[in-house]
Amino acid sequence: KSFDIVDIHLYANTEDVPKKLSVLKDVMARTGNSGKPVFSTENAVDFKPAPTNEQQAQDIPKRLSLTYANGVILVTYFLYMESGTDPGTQVLGLVDGNNNPKPAYYAFKQFVANIKGFTGVVQENGPQGVSIYSYKLPDKKIYVAWSDSAGSFDLSNVISSQQVSMEEIVMSDTSAKKQTVSTNQVPLLTVPVYLHTI
């Protein structure tokens, strides 16, 4: 039967997203459907065990960057409001059952604001232990980066500007903390940050 779009629901651990999408691409190639666009209309952190509110928020820039960089062209986060008795619908909402925003709500809002209008995303070849994704916007690039362990890293081979404005993840109704750092000495943690060229 013919179809236009392939949809994959990704509730995997964030680190497993590329592997699951690679398996999907292999199946598509074997069945003569490698040219079909891929959507992910349900995408969220694994809920077994349930993440903390902070873990859910910190996961958003990571998993969405991994999803986009591995060929998915449209992503819908699951879900907006928590409800029901299913374990996933009880913990994965951007807002709770009373419509109160969770930290993930603010992290998701920040992510969308930063990458709005992007035309492509690439996983860059950064230092060992560093994950860095560049989003191409109409007038600039913005980077999402994190590391396997805390440290200061030279990203000058990836980012052409000498300095970047480093923006921390927002988890409440406050402005993001920003600081200007040298591109050859960017402090990174396991929690992702946004890097804006200056």
N, C-alpha and C positions, 0 to 999 in steps of 0.2 A: 504494500500500500504506500502511496506517496504521502509525504508530509513536508512541512515548510521549516519547522523549528524543532530543535532538540532541547528538552528541559531536564535539568538535573537538580534534585533537592539535596543540598549539602549541609548535613548536620554533623559532619566529621570533626575530629580535632583539627584545629587550624593547620597544623603541620602536615596533615594527611590530604589537604585539599589538592595540591598538585598531583599526587598519586592517583586520586580518584578521577580527576579530569583527564589524566593520561590514559587510564583504562577506558574511559568513555570515548576518547579520540581513537583508540585502537579499534574499538567496536564499530565506530562510525566508518573508519577506513575499510575494515573488512566487509562491511555491508554496502559499500559504495556511497556513503553519505558524508564524506569528509568535508564537503563544501557547505554543509548546512550550518546556519548560525546556532549558537548555543546560549540558552538562557538559564538562569538559576532563580526560579520564582519562589523558592524557599531556601533561605541561607541563614544559618545561625550557628553559634557555638554548640558543641555537643552538650546535652543536658544530663548525661549519666557519667559521673555525678553532676549535680546541679552546680553551675558556676556561682561564685559570689557576684554581687553587683559590680564590684570593681573589675573582676576578671572579665565579665561580659563586656563592659565598656572598653577595656584595653584590647580586647580581641577584635573589635570592629575594624579598625584601620588595617590590622594584619590580614584578617581573612578576606576582606573585600579586595585588598591589593593583590593577594595571592590568586583570588578568583579571576579578577580582571586580567592579570598578567598571563594567565594560562588559557586565554582565549574566550572567556565568557563575555558576551557583549551587553547583557542586561542582568542586573541583580536586584532582587527584591528581598529585603530583610524580613525574617520571620521572628517575631510578629509585633504588631503595634501594641495591643492591650492584652494583658494576662486575664485568663478566665478558664472556666471549666475544670475538669478533673484529670485531664491528660497531663503527664509530668512536663512535657514540653510547653504546653500552653500556660502552665502555672509559673514558669520561671524565665521564659525567654522574651517577654515583652519589653518594648522600649518604655512603656508606662505600666504601672501596676493595675490591679483590678478596679481601683478607684480613680483611674486616670491621672495619677500622680507621676510625674516624670521620674525615671530612674537614671542613674549615671549614664547608662547606655543611650538614653534619649539625647543627652547633651553631646556625647561622643559621636553619635550618628549624625546629628545636626551639624557638628563641626566638620566631619568628614565630607559631607555633601557640599557644604559651603566652600571648602578648600579645593575640591576637584571638579566643581560644577563647570560643565562645558569642555571637559577633557576629550581629546580626540585619540588618545592612545596611552598605554601604560607599558613600561618595560622594566624587567628586573635587571638592575645594573650589576656589574661585576665589581663589588666592593671588597674591602679587606676580609680576611677569613673571620668567620663568626658574625659578620654584619649582613643584615638583609636590608636592601635599599631599592625602592621602586620609584621611578620617575614618571610623573603624569604630565603629558604634553597639553598645555593650555594654549589658547589663541595667542597670548602675548608673552608667555614665560613657561617655565617648568616648575613644578613643586614636587618635593620628594617626601616619601614616607620611609622612615628608617628605624631600625632597632638592632640590638645585638644579643648574642647568646649570653653574654655576661657584661657587667659594668666595665666601662673603659673609655679611653679617649682615642679617637680614630682619625686617620688621615683620609679624607674623602675627596682630596683635590684632583684625583684621577677621574672622578665621576662628575663632580660639580665644578664648573669652570670659574665661577666667581670666587674671590678671595675670602669673602665672608658670607654667612647665611644668618637669617633670623630663625632661630629655633623656637618652635611653638609646641608647648606641652598639651597633652590631651585634656580636654575639659570634661569634668564629671559633675558639674553643678551649674546653676544659673549665674555664672561669673565669667569675666573675660579671661581668655587664655593667657597664661604666663609666657612671656617671650623674652629671649635674650639674644644678643648678637655674639656669634662665635666665629673663630677662624675656621675656614674649611679644612685646614690641615690638622685641626685639633678639636673634633666634634665629640662632646661627651654623650655617650649613648648607654641606655639600659635595655632590659628586656621589654619595657613599656615603650611603644612606638612614639615617635615625635614627627612633626612636620618641619621640613626645612625649606625656607623661602630664600631664593637667591636675592642678593642685594646688588 
